[in-house]
Amino acid sequence: CGDGFCSGNETNASCPQDCPVCVNVPPMGRTIGDTDLCAEKAGDPQYWYAGNGGHDGSYVWTHAVDAAMPDNYVTWKATFDEAGDYDVDVFVEPGSAGSKQAKYVVTHAGTTSEKTVDQSVSGGWTSLGTFAFVQGGAQSVRLNDNTGEAFSLKRALVFDAVRFTRIGGNPMGSSSSSSGSGGSGS
């Protein structure tokens, strides 16, 4: 343990520093950043670009496209310790994004809800709404690069952090300033 590799009989329980896991969302809520194990980035690596700033000092971005199917996307997977209603917010680094049609898909309690965000005018935490989540997994927030905006526009689409805050729970010690419109997903 401690060599930077999860090998042999090591597990997260016996050697958490070498064998990290995607951590559940506790009853109070949780923030999942772009470098978290629960944030799964997919697509061609040559079209992912690193940005400085963001929620935890970094974010990734790609260009928005008008293709029928996504080329690049991020899925922030969430397994909830307790069912309940949670506010869902996404972080957009101020001045870094150009997409006007970032469509977030929230999978929750056996259904999906979509919320389109104009990232070009968003800065900081932006609300996607309040959603009911069940205990357990198979729930997520996903953002695809196929926003419907032509690649020739070269609009940056930012993928950073997703925050789940339990309604009536602790606001996780951070400001809840939001831009964009709220809305309910439940």
Disulfide bonds with the S-S distance in Angstrom:
Cys1-Cys15 1.90
Cys6-Cys19 1.93
Cys22-Cys38 1.75
